[in-house]
Amino acid sequence: MKKIVIIDYGLGNLRSVRKGLEHAGAEVVISKDPADVRDADGVILPGVGAFSDAMKNIVPFLDVIDEYVTSGRPMLGICLGQQLLMAHSEEGQKTTGLDLVSGHVVRFPHTGLKVPHMGWNSLTIEQDHPFFKNIPDGTFVYFVHSFYVDTDPAHTLASCEYGIRFAASVVNEAGNVIGTQFHPEKSGDMGLQMLRNFVNMC
């Protein structure tokens, strides 16, 4: 059974993520101990809240995250967790991120649409990747966010339209660090399939 560690740094929706991963057949550990990351088969970086607060809270994990990602094992950032993968965010004062995926985090522009972007929206799959195995183009997933990731096409696994087109899912050059701006654990059967795909990658 694959051991998946959910990093608990105080700003995550942990229970629903754990249930989704357990449904996918994984052994799940929610941990505040960086040492637990070292022997994980997969790591989840969840997050709900402010980018700057998250980066302060995650400081004890910085070294072990770099070590883990360099090993080539899979890591998934969800919602704020995807944003933390970027180089920096313009939320509040410009804050440095983990810089694991090329790009930065910006606020939705004034387009007449309500912010936050909240509810179901459809994905355009931009690249083949094991995370999106058996996920059809146009799949609806659940979003709640006021900021989005601005990255280039090479790092965009899936995009979404909300006034502008933005990266709904990102990936690093090596393909082992993935982010989703949406919540797979709240996205029904297709979201559970994505979590199952992640477990199978581990």
C-alpha positions in Angstrom: 0.0 0.0 0.0 1.3 3.4 -1.0 2.1 5.8 1.9 0.9 9.3 1.2 1.8 12.1 3.6 -0.4 15.2 3.8 1.6 18.1 5.1 -0.2 19.8 8.0 1.1 23.3 8.3 -2.2 24.7 9.8 -3.9 25.9 6.6 -5.4 22.9 4.9 -8.7 21.1 4.4 -7.1 17.8 5.5 -10.0 15.5 6.3 -11.7 15.5 2.9 -8.3 15.0 1.1 -7.5 12.1 3.4 -10.8 10.5 2.7 -10.3 10.8 -1.0 -6.9 9.3 -0.9 -8.1 6.4 1.4 -10.9 5.8 -1.2 -8.1 5.6 -3.8 -6.4 2.8 -1.7 -3.6 4.7 0.0 -2.3 4.6 3.5 -2.6 8.3 4.6 -0.6 10.1 7.2 -1.4 13.7 8.2 1.8 15.1 9.6 3.3 18.1 11.2 6.7 16.4 11.3 9.0 17.1 8.4 10.8 13.7 9.0 7.6 11.9 7.8 8.1 13.3 4.3 11.4 11.6 3.9 10.0 8.0 3.6 6.7 8.9 1.9 5.7 7.4 -1.5 3.7 10.6 -2.3 3.2 14.0 -0.7 0.2 16.3 -0.7 0.5 20.0 0.0 -3.0 21.3 0.7 -4.0 24.8 1.5 -6.8 27.3 2.1 -5.9 30.9 3.1 -3.3 33.5 2.6 -0.1 32.8 0.6 2.2 34.8 3.1 0.8 33.0 6.1 1.3 29.6 4.4 4.9 30.3 3.5 5.7 31.3 7.1 4.1 28.1 8.5 5.8 25.9 6.0 9.3 27.0 6.8 10.1 23.8 8.9 9.4 21.7 5.8 11.4 23.7 3.2 14.5 21.5 3.2 12.7 18.2 3.3 10.4 19.3 0.4 13.5 20.1 -1.7 15.1 16.8 -0.8 11.8 14.9 -1.6 11.2 16.6 -4.9 14.8 16.1 -6.0 14.3 12.4 -5.4 11.8 12.3 -8.2 8.8 11.1 -6.1 5.4 12.7 -6.8 4.0 15.7 -5.0 0.6 17.3 -5.4 -0.3 20.8 -4.4 -4.0 21.6 -4.0 -5.6 25.1 -4.3 -3.3 27.3 -2.2 -0.9 24.4 -2.4 -0.6 24.9 -6.1 0.1 28.6 -5.7 2.8 27.8 -3.1 4.7 25.9 -5.9 5.3 29.1 -7.7 8.2 31.5 -7.5 6.2 34.3 -5.8 2.8 35.8 -5.2 1.5 39.3 -5.5 -1.0 38.7 -2.6 -0.3 41.3 0.1 3.3 42.2 -0.1 5.2 40.2 -2.8 6.0 36.9 -1.1 8.5 34.3 -2.3 7.1 30.8 -2.9 8.7 27.3 -3.1 9.8 28.0 -6.7 9.2 24.4 -7.8 7.2 25.4 -10.9 8.0 28.3 -13.1 5.4 31.1 -12.7 3.8 33.5 -10.2 0.4 34.1 -8.5 -1.8 37.1 -9.4 -5.3 38.3 -8.5 -8.1 38.0 -11.0 -8.6 41.2 -13.0 -11.9 43.2 -12.9 -13.9 41.5 -15.6 -17.4 41.9 -14.2 -17.4 38.4 -12.7 -17.6 37.7 -9.0 -14.3 37.1 -7.2 -13.6 34.6 -5.7 -14.2 32.2 -8.5 -16.3 29.7 -6.7 -18.1 26.6 -7.9 -18.0 24.2 -10.8 -16.1 24.9 -14.0 -14.8 22.9 -16.9 -11.2 21.9 -17.7 -9.3 22.0 -21.0 -6.7 19.3 -20.8 -3.5 20.8 -22.3 -1.0 18.0 -22.0 -1.0 14.2 -21.6 0.1 13.3 -18.0 -0.6 10.3 -15.8 -2.5 12.6 -13.3 -5.2 13.1 -16.0 -5.4 9.5 -17.1 -9.1 8.6 -17.9 -10.1 12.2 -17.3 -12.0 13.6 -20.4 -11.5 17.0 -21.8 -14.3 19.3 -20.5 -14.5 17.6 -17.1 -16.1 19.8 -14.4 -14.2 20.4 -11.2 -14.8 22.5 -8.1 -12.9 25.8 -7.5 -12.7 28.4 -4.7 -10.0 31.1 -5.3 -9.4 34.8 -5.8 -5.8 34.4 -7.1 -4.6 32.3 -10.0 -1.3 31.0 -11.3 0.3 32.7 -14.3 2.7 30.3 -16.0 3.7 29.3 -19.5 2.1 26.6 -21.7 5.0 24.2 -21.0 4.0 24.1 -17.3 0.2 24.1 -17.8 -1.4 20.6 -17.6 -5.0 22.0 -17.8 -6.6 25.4 -18.2 -9.9 27.0 -17.3 -11.9 30.0 -18.4 -13.2 32.6 -15.9 -13.0 36.0 -17.5 -9.5 35.1 -18.6 -7.9 31.7 -19.3 -5.7 30.5 -16.4 -3.7 27.5 -15.4 -6.0 25.1 -13.5 -3.3 22.5 -13.2 0.5 22.9 -13.4 3.6 20.7 -13.6 7.3 21.1 -13.2 9.9 20.2 -15.8 10.5 16.7 -14.4 6.8 15.9 -14.3 6.7 14.8 -10.6 5.4 18.0 -9.0 1.8 18.7 -9.9 -0.6 21.4 -8.8 -4.4 21.8 -9.1 -6.1 25.1 -8.4 -9.3 23.2 -8.1 -10.2 20.7 -5.3 -10.0 17.1 -6.6 -11.4 15.9 -3.2 -14.5 18.0 -3.8 -14.9 17.2 -7.5 -16.9 14.0 -7.5 -16.0 10.8 -9.3 -13.6 12.5 -11.7 -11.7 14.2 -8.8 -11.4 10.8 -7.0 -10.0 9.4 -10.3 -7.4 12.1 -10.3 -6.4 11.1 -6.7 -6.4 7.5 -7.7 -4.1 8.4 -10.6 -1.8 10.3 -8.2 -1.6 7.2 -5.9 -0.7 5.1 -8.9 2.1 7.5 -9.8 3.7 6.9 -6.4 
